[in-house]
Amino acid sequence: NVGSEVALEAAVPSLEGVLKDPIANNWTRMRAAAALCEIGSEAVFAEAVAALDAVLRDSTTEEVTRVHAARALGKIGSKKVSAALGVVSKDPTTDRLTRAHAAHALNSIDSDEAVRALKQVLKNPTTNALTRAQAADALSGSCSEATLKEAVRALTEVLKDPETRFGIQVQAAEILGKLGSEDAVRALDAVMKDPTTDSSLRVRVADALREAG
């Protein structure tokens, strides 16, 4: 009703203040982000997006709070949110974990803008392996065959790169296994047959091939 909507709008400045307060503890700031994400009126919605976007882009904000802001933005979902998350996930000055969560949050937004943002993340040479894997995972749910091929190609690069951390390589292998497409199976098979592949990774790739059937 109108009364509750007015009350919610009145709460936005206080919630924004909590998000920006360096003295507030992480739990309080995360709850403020979640509350902003749940406020539904159009006027409040715009302010909530602006506040969460500001937290996400602020390099002085703690990593855990920025990650939570990325998740909250993913729940909101809009053209403006897609643009904000896309910018952060491509920004080489943003910490690795926040960029990855921004890319993952785009997965929650079913729009052409989100797909475009994720493709740009994959093409950006500064994108780290974790963020690339998250973006490829998000794109792998696309109905477009061309987009799916892009996702498989990106995951394959992550999987084959010896500089990539083992856990991220495993994640890439698991996503390829769940996809189960011909391209995904070919990529996994090539890694299995590569004599330079680490034995521990080979075991996880074999698991992924079994998953692919």
C-alpha positions, 0 to 999 in steps of 0.5 A: 500500500501507499503508506508502506511504500512511503515508509520504505522510501524514507528508509533508503537514506538510512540504509545508504548511510549504513552501506557507506559507513566505514565504522559499521560492521560487515554484517550490518552493511551486508544486511543494508545491501540486502534490504535495499535490494528488496525494496520494490518501488521504482523511485526506491529501486533507482536509489537502491541500484545507485547505492549498491553500485557506489559500494561495488565501485568503491575500492576503499570498501572491504572486499566482502561488502563489495561482493555482497553488493554484487550479489544484491545487484544480481538479484535486482536485475535491470539494464542499469544493473547489467551495465554496472556489473559489466563495468566492475567485472572488467575493471583491472583495478577491482579485486579478483573476487569482486570481479568474479562475483560481479560476473556471476551476478550477471548470470541472474539477469536474463537480458541481452544487456547481461549477455553482452556484458559477459561477452565483453568480460571474456574478451577483456585481456585483463580478465582474471581466470576466476572471473573468466570462468564465472562469466563463461559459466553464466553464458553457458546457459544461453540458448544461442549456439554461438554464445555457447561456443564462446563459453566453451572456448573461454572455459577451455582456455582457463582449463589449459592455462598452466598459470591458472590456479588448480581450483579454478581449472577444476571449476572450468572442467566441471562446467564443461562436464555439465554442459556435455556438448560436443565442443565441451567433450572435445576440449576435455578429451584434449586435456586428458590426452595432453602429456603435460596435463598435471595428474591431479587435474587429469583425474578431475577432467576424467570425472568431468568426462563421466559427467558429460556421459 
